[in-house]
Amino acid sequence: MGAALLDLDEPWKVIARSRDYLLSPQVPYEQIGDVPNVVFPCAALYDRPTGRLTVYYGGADTVVCLAHAYLPELIEFVRARS
């Protein structure tokens, strides 16, 4: 899974895009299962007061997982590696 920053007025224009993965299969429950070595994002929730982004994702087609990031750090990551 990667990330991209899009223009608010013209969302087809990409401002920046991460070169590195934000999320990839790293641990056994993401690597071993019905579909091995796969993670796929399903939903994301943003908590404005804390700036925390929570991503729900599936791993190996057998588990549902959570990953957390802080939006300012995520934006910095995407811009620095675009």
Contacts in CASP RR format, 6 or more apart in sequence:
PFRMAT RR
TARGET T0000
AUTHOR 0000-0000-0000
METHOD contacts of the structure
MODEL  1
MGAALLDLDEPWKVIARSRDYLLSPQVPYEQIGDVPNVVFPCAALYDRPT
GRLTVYYGGADTVVCLAHAYLPELIEFVRARS
1 21 0 8 1.000
1 22 0 8 1.000
1 23 0 8 1.000
1 24 0 8 1.000
1 39 0 8 1.000
1 40 0 8 1.000
1 41 0 8 1.000
1 55 0 8 1.000
1 57 0 8 1.000
2 17 0 8 1.000
2 18 0 8 1.000
2 20 0 8 1.000
2 21 0 8 1.000
2 22 0 8 1.000
2 23 0 8 1.000
3 17 0 8 1.000
3 18 0 8 1.000
3 22 0 8 1.000
3 74 0 8 1.000
3 77 0 8 1.000
3 78 0 8 1.000
4 14 0 8 1.000
4 15 0 8 1.000
4 16 0 8 1.000
4 17 0 8 1.000
4 18 0 8 1.000
4 78 0 8 1.000
5 14 0 8 1.000
5 15 0 8 1.000
5 16 0 8 1.000
5 17 0 8 1.000
5 75 0 8 1.000
5 78 0 8 1.000
5 79 0 8 1.000
6 12 0 8 1.000
6 13 0 8 1.000
6 14 0 8 1.000
6 15 0 8 1.000
7 13 0 8 1.000
7 14 0 8 1.000
7 15 0 8 1.000
16 78 0 8 1.000
16 79 0 8 1.000
16 82 0 8 1.000
17 78 0 8 1.000
17 82 0 8 1.000
18 77 0 8 1.000
18 78 0 8 1.000
18 81 0 8 1.000
18 82 0 8 1.000
19 81 0 8 1.000
19 82 0 8 1.000
20 77 0 8 1.000
20 81 0 8 1.000
22 69 0 8 1.000
22 74 0 8 1.000
22 77 0 8 1.000
23 39 0 8 1.000
23 41 0 8 1.000
23 55 0 8 1.000
23 57 0 8 1.000
23 67 0 8 1.000
24 39 0 8 1.000
25 31 0 8 1.000
25 36 0 8 1.000
25 37 0 8 1.000
25 38 0 8 1.000
25 39 0 8 1.000
25 59 0 8 1.000
25 60 0 8 1.000
29 59 0 8 1.000
29 60 0 8 1.000
29 62 0 8 1.000
29 63 0 8 1.000
29 65 0 8 1.000
30 37 0 8 1.000
30 38 0 8 1.000
30 39 0 8 1.000
30 58 0 8 1.000
30 59 0 8 1.000
30 60 0 8 1.000
30 63 0 8 1.000
30 65 0 8 1.000
31 37 0 8 1.000
31 60 0 8 1.000
32 60 0 8 1.000
33 60 0 8 1.000
33 61 0 8 1.000
33 62 0 8 1.000
34 60 0 8 1.000
34 61 0 8 1.000
34 62 0 8 1.000
35 60 0 8 1.000
35 61 0 8 1.000
36 60 0 8 1.000
37 60 0 8 1.000
38 59 0 8 1.000
38 60 0 8 1.000
38 61 0 8 1.000
39 57 0 8 1.000
39 58 0 8 1.000
39 59 0 8 1.000
39 60 0 8 1.000
39 65 0 8 1.000
40 57 0 8 1.000
40 58 0 8 1.000
40 59 0 8 1.000
41 55 0 8 1.000
41 56 0 8 1.000
41 57 0 8 1.000
41 58 0 8 1.000
42 56 0 8 1.000
42 57 0 8 1.000
42 58 0 8 1.000
42 64 0 8 1.000
43 55 0 8 1.000
43 56 0 8 1.000
44 53 0 8 1.000
44 54 0 8 1.000
44 55 0 8 1.000
44 56 0 8 1.000
45 53 0 8 1.000
45 54 0 8 1.000
45 56 0 8 1.000
46 52 0 8 1.000
46 53 0 8 1.000
46 54 0 8 1.000
46 71 0 8 1.000
47 53 0 8 1.000
47 54 0 8 1.000
50 70 0 8 1.000
51 70 0 8 1.000
51 71 0 8 1.000
51 72 0 8 1.000
52 68 0 8 1.000
52 69 0 8 1.000
52 70 0 8 1.000
52 71 0 8 1.000
53 68 0 8 1.000
53 69 0 8 1.000
53 70 0 8 1.000
53 71 0 8 1.000
53 74 0 8 1.000
54 66 0 8 1.000
54 67 0 8 1.000
54 68 0 8 1.000
55 66 0 8 1.000
55 67 0 8 1.000
55 68 0 8 1.000
55 69 0 8 1.000
56 64 0 8 1.000
56 65 0 8 1.000
56 66 0 8 1.000
57 64 0 8 1.000
57 65 0 8 1.000
57 66 0 8 1.000
57 67 0 8 1.000
58 64 0 8 1.000
58 65 0 8 1.000
59 65 0 8 1.000
END
